[in-house]
Amino acid sequence: MRMGSWLAALLLSISLTTPALAAEGWWENDWPYRKIITLDTTASGLNVPGAVGRTLVLVRLHSGNFGFSDSLDTGADLRFTAADDKTPLPFHIEKYDAANQIATIWVSVPNLNGGEKQDIHLYYGNKNAPVGQDVAGSFDPDYAAVFHFTDGPGQPTSDATANKNNSQNAPAGVNDGAIIARGARFPGNAPLNIADSPSLAIPAGGAFTFSAWVKLGQPGQSTLFGRGDFAIGLNNAAPFVTAGGARLESSQPLKAGDWSHLAVAADGKTLRIYVDGVETAAASTALPAMAGPIALGGGFVGEMDEVRLSKVARSAAAILVEAKNEGAGDKLVAFGADEKQGGGHSPLLTIVQNTPFDAWVVIFILMIMFGIAAWVMFAKATYLGEADKANRAFMKHFRRLDDLVPFAQVQGIEAKERALIDKAPLKALYDVGMEELDLRKGMQLKKKGLTAETIEAMRASVDAEQVQQNEKLDKWMVLLTIAISGGPFIGLLGTVLGVMLVFGEVAAAGDVNINAIAPGIAAALLATVAGLGVAIPALFGYNYLNSRVVTIANEMRVFVDRLITRLAETHHHSMTPPPAQAGDAAIAQAAE
């Protein structure tokens, strides 16, 4: 049988019986695949109260929720549409690593409200698609500057908005494994400087929002954002804001060594501090006029990522979405199944596509094991069937023998039947018995007969042949026991490796919701299914074949007793009387 055909047949049969997810409507026919992404702000998801409005949503892709093999290596074919599946959504890619199957993408959602589930659609697979991202268009006009820190080491930091408020110098260092792709490192004496521009101007009493992901490396007095009389900093680990002569300090400090989301929002009347999306301090304070250059990270030792400056006061709901969507344990974004135009992807196909390489190696090993086990079952069943048939043919003629003679001398057997009988284990025992009889009779002629010890010696020879025939019956059966006991463990090894890989990718992507990890874990479980697919048929086959081996072995054991008995009865006249009887006869003769 062709190696691996069993798994292909299994996958095909399940695919045919698994209903495909129908793709109702389609945005563009040139895109063969799409995936539904649900933004859940209900209690089952992120649980956001109130209206959020236009929102920049982070979508993390990895092998557990997206088929990178169906997309271009650059991600140029990606497109997003709104809930109506007609309106394209602006988006841009911060990172797309097809080799490691990780991507971070920012999608502009026009309106998001608390307590609802809203679907957007990700289209992909058009191999001829031009680049479709719109970096500047992803941000609403109230953003003054957004820094992703995607620039290479030694390069000034680019402003992702259309305002182009780029930094004048490069960060002292970068970290490719920040909370969202690449981040900036600050050694404490090298702030990032941004020149003044009209798009950054904030009038006295105006609105303003600062937000950033912060990883504190060394507690102390530092400034995260400084501009004129306004500063946002850390007093050891506690965030604080100074606005003119007013000072506001958070009741919740940041955890050193961990990423925390920090936001400061001013609406002209109230100044608020948020840590990880939760308000931790508020005061009735108006902002002073902000103008002049900006310094990020003055005296700060640690890392920053995703720094945003807005000319409006972002709502508490918007800040909560920002903090929870971009951090670990995202509950806002839930991934649906992949769909294919004109039929859809079946869940099984999604599982196969997401199966990691480590699991495929294990599955390939299991395919080899199954092929060996299948060959053993087929070959052994064929051999046992022929042996059983040959035994019946042999016994038919054996029962008709009045005198035991070499089987080659038995008359009335056609050549075809004789060829079959030659394969009978019972005939092998019979032949050994007849050979031993001829040998022993020749040896005992000088002694005028066969002794009881000679009969037992003949039995020993036939028993030895029986052992050899039993070994033939049991040959290769150990391979089935290896498949039965080893298959599930090897499959489990593949599953463990696959799950480790999925969680490693999820950790790197920062997306740990169940919809993100479910496809990868389901794919990893395919190795365990393959292991059971090896063990279960091998178990049934072994039990069936072993029962037939036992039956034939019992037949041989019974036949040995029958053969020796027949030999003893047939040739009793040639046996020497026991010593005691010979002595009695001599005494009787002397008496006469």
N, C-alpha and C positions, 0 to 999 in steps of 0.2 A: 504493500500500500504506500502511496506517496506520503512522505513525511509532512505532518502538519495538516493533512486533509481533514482530520477529525475536527480540529478547531475551526477551520474555515467553514465546514458544514454546520457546526454549531452556531457560529456567528451568523451565517446566512439564514438558518432556520429561525433564529430569534429575531433577526432583522425583518424577516417576512411576516412574522407574527406580531411584531411590536408596531403599534400604530404610529406612523410618522406625524410630526406636529405640522399641521397644515399651515401654510404661509398665506394668510389672507391679505390680499393687496400686496403691492410691491412698489417701492419708491422709484427705482431705476432698474430696468431689465439687465443692464450691463453688470450689475452686482449680484453674483449668484448666492451669496450667503448674508444672513443677518442674524442678530442676536437681540433679544428684548432685554433691556435693562430697566429695572423698576426702582424708582426713587421712593422710598417708604418713610414717611414722616409720622406714621401712626404709632400707637403704643407697641405694636409688634416690631417696629423698626427703630428709627432714631427718636421718635416721640418728641416732636418739635411743636411747641405751642405758638399759635399766631402765624401771621403772614411773613414770608421771607422775601418774596419778590424775585428779581433777577439774581441768579446765583451762579457762581462758578463752581462746578462739581468736579471733583477728582475721581477719575475712573482708572482703577489699577487693573491691568491685564497680566495674566500669567498662564502657565500651561494648565492650571486647574480650572480656568474659566474661559479660555479662548484658544482656538486652533490656529497657532501661528503658522503652521504649514500651509494653510489656505490663504494666507495674506502675503503681501509683498514684504520683503526683508526690511524695507524702510518704513512701512506703515503708510505709504502714500495713498493706498487704496481705501483707507478708513474714511467713513462718512457717518454722521449722526443726524437723525431726524427727530422731530418733536413727537408728541403723543399722537398727533393726527397722521403720522407717518408720511407727511408730505412736505413739511417745512424743514429745510436744512438748518442745523444748529451750528453756530460758529464753534470752533474747537482748535486746540493746538496741542502738539505732542511735546512734552518735556523730555521724555526718554523713550526710545523704542529699541530694545535689544532682542532681535529675533533669535540670535544664537543661544542666549540664556533664557529666552521666552519670558521677558519682563517688559512691561510698558507702563508709563504713567501719562495720562492724557487729561487735559482740562477741557470740560464741555460747558458752554454757556447755556443754562436753562432759563428761558424767558420769564417764567413765573413759577414759584414754588411756594406752597402753603403748608402749614402744619396740619396734621391729622388726615393726610391723603396719601394715596399711592398713584404715582404718575409714571407712565411708561415712556421711555425714549428708545430709539432703535439704533443699533450699531450695524452698519453695512460694511462688507469687506469682500475680497476675492476677485475684484476686477484687476486683472494683470496689466491692463493698459491704462489704468487710471493715473491722471496727473496728481501732483500734490494738492490736497484739498484743504489743508489747515489754514486758518485765518487767525494769526497770533493776536494782532491788535484788536480785531473785531470780537475776540472772546471776552473782552473786558467792557463793562459798562463805562460811560463817560465820566463817572464820578471817581474812578481810580486815577490818582495822580502818578503813581509809580508802583510797579510790581517787580520784585527781584526773585527770579527762580534760582539764580546762581548756577546756571547751566554752562557758563563760559569755562573754557579750559584754564588750567593753572597759569598764573601770570598775566591773565587778561582782565581788563576792567569788566565790572559786572554790568550787564545790559538790562535796561528797563524793558519789560515785555509789552508795555502799553504803547500806544501811538505817540505818547509824549516824549519818549526817548530821553528820559532823565537818567542817562547812564552814569555810572560812577567815574570819578576821575582817576582812580587807581584800582589796582587789583587787590582782592583779599589776600591776606598773608598766607592762607592755605585753603585747600578745598577738601571735601570729604565726599567720595562717591557713594557712600552708604549712609547718607543723612536720612531724615524722616521721610523726605520726598525726593528721591533721586540724589542729586548733588547738592551739597550745602557749603557754607563758608565757615572757615575757622579763624578765630580771633585770638592772638597771643596776649592781648592786654595793652599793647602799645602801638597798635597799627589799625586805627579806625578806617572805615570805608567812607570816602568823602564824595558828596554829591553836590554839584554846583546849583546855585539858585536859578530858578526859572519861573516865568509867569504861571505855568501850570501847577507849580507847587505852592503858590501864594495862598495864605489863609488869613483873612481879615480878623481884627479883634472881635471876639465874641462869635466867631464863625464855628463851623462844624468840621470835625476832623476825626479820623479813625486810623490808628496804627495797629497792625497785627503782625505777628511773627511766631515762628517756632524757635524755641530757645533751649539749648542744652548747656546748662551751667557746668563749667569745668572746675572753677575755683571760686569759692565765695569771697565776697569783698564788696567794695563800693565801686560800681561801674555804671556806665551810661550806654544803654542800647540805642537810644535815639536822642540826639541833641541838636537843637536849633534855636539860637537866641536864648530867650528867657524860658523856653519850654524844653523839658527833658523827661525822658522815660528811662529809668534805670533800675538797678538792683541794689538794695541795702543788704549785703550778704546774699541771702537768697530771696528776700521779700521784694516784690516789685513795688516801685513808687513812681509818682509823677510830680514834677514841680512845674507850676504854671504861674509865672510872675512871682508873687510872694506866697502863693498857696502851695501846700504840699499834701499829697494823698498817698497813703501806703496801704498795700494789700494785706488783708488778714491771713492770707494763705501764701506761704513761701513756695518757691519752686524746688523741686527735688534735684539735688546735684547729681549729675551723671545721667539724667533721664530727660527725654524730650518733653517739653511742656508748651502748650499754646498760650501765648500772652497777647491780650488785646486791650487797647485803651480807646474809649470812644467819648467824644465831647459833642453835645448838641447845641452849644451856646449857653446853656443854663446849668447843665449837670455834667460832671466828669466822672466816668466809671472805669474801673479796672476789672478785667475778666481773666481768670486763669482756667484753662481747659474748658472754656465755654461757660463758666459759672461766674457770676458777678461776685467779687470779693471785696470791693470798696466802692464808695460813691460819695460825692461831695458837690454842693452847689457852687460851682466855679465856672467862670467864663474864661475862654482862652485869650491870651494876649495875641497880638498880631504876630504871625510867623513869617519871617522872610530871612533871606541869607542862606548860606550853605548848610548842608545837613551832614552830620557825622554819625555813622552807625558803628557801634561796638567800641566806643572810647573807654579804655580801661577794662574792657570785658575780656575774660578768659573763658573760652568755650566755643560753641558753634551756634550759627543761626541759619534758618532756612525759611523760604517763602515769606519774605518781608513785603507787606502791602501798606501803601499810604493812600487814604481816601479823603476826598473833600466833602464827605457827608458823614453823619454819625450812623454807622451800621447798627441795625437793631440787634437786640439780644438774641432773637431767633436766628438771624443771619450769622452772628458770631458763633452760636452753638453749632449750627450746621457746618461752619468752616472748621471748627475745632474737632468735631466728632467724625466728619467725613474724611479729613486728611490724616487723622491719627490712627493708631492701631485699634483694631476692633470696630471697623467701619460698619455701621448698621443702616446707613442710608442707602447704599447701592447694593442691589441684589440682581444677580445675573440669571437670566432664563436660559432655556436650551437653544442650541443653534438651529436655524431653519435654513432650508435650501429652497431656492426658487423652483416651483413646479413639483414639490413633493415633500421637502423638508428633511431634516436630519432626524433619524431615529435616535432615541437615547443610547442604544447600544453603539451606534456609530460614534456618538460623542465620547463614549467611554473608550472606545478603541483609539480614537484620535488623541485622547489625553493620556494614554498609557505611556509612562516614562520608559526610557531606554533600558534602565536597570531591570524593570519588570519584563520587558520583551526578551532580554537575555535569559531570564529564568524560564519564561514561557517556552523559549526555543529548546532549552534543556529538557523541559517536561515533554515537549513534542517528541524528542528523541527517545525518552523513556517510554512514552506511550507507544511509539512505533515498535520498540523492542518487545514490550509487553504484548502488543497485538500479534506480533510475529510468533512469540512463544505460545500464545493461546491458540492461534491458528494451527501452527505446526504440531503442537501437542495434542490438540483435538483430532487432527488428521491421523496422527500416529496411534492414538488410543482407539479411534474408530476402526482402523485397519487391524489392530491387535485383537480387538473384541470379535470382529468378523472372522478373522483367521482362527481364533480359539474355537469358535462355534463349528467351523468347518472341520477342524482337527478332531474335536470331540465326537462328531458324527461318525467318523471312521474308526476312532479309537474304541467306541462302544461295540463296534461290530467285530473286533478282533477276538478270535477264540484263543489264539496263541500269539504272544507278543514277539514280533519280529521287527527288524529295522524298518522304518517307515518307507524307505525307498523300495522295499519289496512288497508293500501293500498294493494289491491290484484294484482296478476299477476307478482310478482317480485321473481325471483329465489334467492336461498340462496346465491349463489356466488355474484350476482349483489347487493343483499341487504348488504352483507358484504362490498362491495366497496362503496356503497352509505353512509354507516355509517361513512366513513372517510371524507365525503364532508363537508367543512365549511358551505355551504348553508344549509345543513340538520341540522347542529347544531343551526343555526339561526331559522329555521323552527320549530324545537323541542321546543325551548324556547318560540317562539310565541304561539304555541299550548298549552304549559303548562300554560302560562300566560292567554290565552283565557279561558281555563277551570277554572282556579282559579278565574278570574274576573267574569265570568258568575255565578259561585257559590256564589260569594259575592254579586252580584247585583240582584239575584232572588227575594230577599225580597223587593227590590226597583223596581221590575218589569222592568228590562232592564239594558243595559250598557250605560254609559254616554260617552261623548266625552273625558272627562278627563281620563276615563278608557282606551280608545284607546291610548292616549298619554303616559299613564303609561306603557302600553304594548310595545309601541315603545321604551321607555327608557330601558326596560329590554332587548329587542332585540339589541339595540345599545350597551349595556354593553357587551353582548355576542360577538358582532362584534369587539369590542375593544380587547377582549381576543383572538379571532381568528387572529386579526392583529398581536398581540404579538407573537403568534405561528409562523406566517409567517416570522416575523423579527428576530426570535430567532437565535442566533449565528452569525448573519450577521455582528455584530460589530467586530468579529475576522477577517473578511476579510478587513475591513477598517484599522484595526491595521496592517495587513500584507502589505496593500497598502502604508500606510504612514510610517510605521516603518521599513519595509524591506530595502529600499534604504539607510536609515540613519544608520542602523546597518551594512550594507555592507560597507558603507563609513567609518565607525569606523574601521572595519577590514583593509581596504585599508590604512588608515592613520597610524594605528599601524604597518602594514607591511612595509610601506615606511619609517617610523621612524627607524625600525629595520635595513632595508637595508642601510640607510644612516649612521646609527651608525656603522655597520660592515664595510662599505666602509671607514668611517673616521678612524676606528681602523686599517684597512689594508693599508690605504693611497692610494687607487686606485679609482679614480673618473672619469675615462673615461666612455663614454656612453655605450660601450659594456660591461663594468663591472656592471653597475647599471641597465641596461635595463632588464635582466631576473628577477631580484629581484622585480623591480617595476611592471613588467608585472604580476608576481606571486601575488603581493599584490593587483592588480586590480581584481584578481579572486574573492575576497570578494565582491566587488561592483557588479560584474557580477552576483554573487549568490543572492545579495540583489535585483537586478532587476529581476532575475529569480523567486523570490518570489512575487514581487509586480505586475509584468505585468500580469501573469495568474490570480492573485487575483483580479486585476482591471477589466479584461474582465469578469471574473466569477461574480463579484459583480454587474456589470452593467446589465448583462444578467439576473441574478436571481432577481435583484431589479425590472426590468421591468415586470417580471412574478408576483412578489409580488404585484406590483401596479395594474396589470390587475385583479388578484383575489380579491384584496381589493375593486376595483371599482365594480366588479360583486356583492360583498356582499352589498355594499352601495345601489346599484340599487335594489337588491333583498329585502332589508329591506323595501324600499318604496313600492315595489310591494306586499310584504307579508302583510304589515299593511293595504294597500288599499283593498286587497282581503278580509282580515278579517273584515274590516269595511263594505264592500259591502255584504259579506255573512251573517253577523249577524246584519244587520241594524234593523231588526224587533224586536230585543231584546233591542234596545237602548231606553232610556227614552227621550221623547221630551224635547227640551230646555225649561227652565223655562218660557220664554215669550210665547211660543206656548201653554203650559199647561194653562196659565192664560187666553189666548184668548178663549180656548175651554170651560173653566168654564163660561165665560161671555156669550158665545153663548148659553150654556145650560140654563142659568138663563133667558135669553131673551125668550126662547121658553116657 
